[in-house]
Amino acid sequence: MFSTLAQAGKYLGQSMRLMVGLPEYDTYVAHMEKTHPGQPMMSYEEFFRERQQAKYGNGKSGGCC
């Protein structure tokens, strides 16, 4: 029972972070370790900045260009 509650809590937390737009650094790290071993990995701060840039762009309105 407790493992099911813990798993539900994990998914609830992940869902809440995604709803407010917080990036999943742990997911990124797991992906990099599994899929791209040996390649440099962004720090949390670099990852957060990159996700913010991807979400909001460079301050110009009207798309990516």
C-alpha positions in Angstrom: 0.0 0.0 0.0 2.7 2.5 1.0 4.7 1.9 -2.2 1.5 2.6 -4.2 1.0 5.9 -2.3 4.7 6.8 -2.8 4.4 6.2 -6.5 1.2 8.2 -6.7 2.9 11.0 -4.8 5.8 11.0 -7.2 3.5 11.2 -10.2 1.4 13.9 -8.6 4.5 16.0 -7.8 5.8 15.6 -11.4 2.4 16.6 -12.8 2.3 19.7 -10.6 5.7 20.7 -11.7 4.8 20.3 -15.4 1.6 22.2 -14.9 3.5 25.3 -13.6 6.3 24.9 -16.1 9.1 23.7 -13.9 11.6 21.5 -15.9 12.4 18.0 -14.8 16.2 18.0 -14.2 16.2 14.4 -12.8 14.5 13.2 -16.0 17.1 15.0 -18.1 20.0 13.5 -16.0 18.6 9.9 -16.3 18.1 10.4 -20.1 21.7 11.7 -20.5 23.2 8.8 -18.5 21.2 6.2 -20.4 21.2 7.5 -23.9 24.3 9.7 -24.1 26.9 8.3 -21.6 30.2 10.1 -21.5 28.8 13.4 -23.0 28.9 16.6 -20.9 25.8 17.2 -18.9 24.3 20.7 -18.1 24.3 21.8 -14.5 20.9 22.4 -12.9 21.3 26.2 -13.5 22.3 25.7 -17.2 19.4 23.3 -17.7 16.9 25.7 -16.0 18.1 28.6 -18.2 17.9 26.5 -21.4 14.4 25.4 -20.6 13.3 29.0 -19.8 14.9 30.2 -23.1 13.1 27.4 -25.0 9.8 28.3 -23.3 9.9 32.1 -23.5 12.4 32.8 -26.3 14.7 35.7 -26.5 12.3 38.4 -25.4 11.0 39.2 -28.9 7.3 38.7 -29.5 5.9 36.9 -32.4 7.7 33.5 -32.5 11.2 32.3 -32.7 12.6 34.6 -35.3 
